[in-house]
Amino acid sequence: WYQRRVRVHRSVGKEPSGFGFNKIALGIGDKPHNPLINIGAITVASLIKPEDNSSDRFEACYTQYKALARGLRTRSLSFNNAVYLSERESGHRNYAIGHYLVNKGCIEGNTSSLMQILELYFQLCSIEADVRAVSLIGATLANGGRNVFTGERVLSKGSTQNMLSLMFSCGMYDYSGHWAFEVGLPAKSGVSGVIMAVLPNVGSFAMWSPPLDSYGNSVRGVNFTKRILTSGRGHLRHPFSSQGTRSYHTGCIGMDSQGTSSYHTGSTNRISQLTSLALKLARRVRK
């Protein structure tokens, strides 16, 4: 994993950008600031099995996502073809980012290879998941890369550590510094309105509510997370008692935008407390 990390970060940095998620700009060393914004994600897409054909590259990524979320009784991951076609036809800024990366030497190849990279990026942006799957992916990260249902080692401990570090510093776009100060947990938001927050060695929770703030984060999701962690003292600087927090008892919680759907597994005191608080606060946040 260390060699893979070195290879990735030759092409993309580890720093917050200070810009919006779709800004066309590079950081020190003429490389994208981090992998969690558009310009960094497109660069990372160029590194995924570049010798394989397009379908195999996507299938490798999709298989990894399914392994992260495996164990739910219902199918919670799917591919949204309508979103893919929309991204492909109207993603002009991402096309501009791609050409900018080629011009700067961040991506090797010609226009044809760039289009294949952008195809993969658009496909990955079109994977659809419900909050149960997202919270389970977060729980797998909280569990050091091991799926909490199947016990399968999906990610190495080193890769999981790197991902959580980047999520902590860069996962909430240009709001990441505020998030780290006020919430203090690794998290990743998306412009669909989803937020996944991870409590390492404890569990995770996910919420989905589409109205976004100026940073591109879910308004209710940010508000909900602040309130649940203020009530439950979940900030990393104010941990619960360590009793019952072994990694193999990691749990997850999922909430939809109506605050009526919850899901959790595991037996830790902290997850039980968070579940109880989530159910109490969800309807208040909905208002």
C-alpha positions, 0 to 999 in steps of 0.5 A: 500500500505504501508504494501505491500511496507514493505513486498516487501522490506523485500526481495528486496532493494531500492539502485542502484547496481553499477553493470550490470543488470544481475549481480549475486550479493546481497546487504546489508542484503543479498537481491537484491539491487533493483527490476529493475535488473534481480536478483531483478525482479526474487525475486519480481516475487516470491512474486506475488500471490504465492498461485495461479497457474502459469496461474492466476499469469501471468494473474493478471500481464497482466491485470494490464499492460492492465489497465495501457495502456487502452484507445488506439484505437488499441491493443498495448499490446500482448504476444510474444511467440517466445521471451518467448520460447527463454528466456525459452530455453536459459536464463541460467544466469537467471536460475543461478540467481534463484538457487543463490537466493534459496541458499541464502534464498531470495526465499523459496521453492524447485526446482519445485517452482523455475521453476514456478517463472522463468516461470512467469519471462520469461512470463513477459519479453515476454509482447510486447508493442509499444511506444504508450502503453509505453508512456501511461503507463508512463503518468499513472504514471505521473498522480499519478496512474490514467489512463489519458484516462479512469480515472481509478485508476490503482495504489495507489498514494503511490505505484506510488510514490515508483515506480517513486522513484526507477525509478529515482535512479535505472531505467537506470541500472548502468547508473542511476547516470549519468541519474539522474545528466544529465536528472533528470527524473524518467525513465526505460530502457529495453534491447529491446531498449526502454526508458520510461521517466516520468515528474511527474504531466506533462506527459511522453515520450517513444522511441524505438531504439534497438542499445544499449550502454555498460550499456544496454540502447538505444544509440539513446534513451539516446541521444534523451532524453538529447537533448529534455530536454536540448532544453525544460528545462525539468530537474526537477531542471529546471522546466517549468512554472507551469501553466497548469500542473494539473495532469488530463491534463497529456499527453504522446509522443511516438517515434519509432526508425525511428523518424516518429511516434508520439502520444500525448494527453492532453492540458498542455503547457509543453507537447505541447512544448515537442511534438514540440521539439520531432518532430524537433529533431527526424530526427536529432537524427536518423542521 
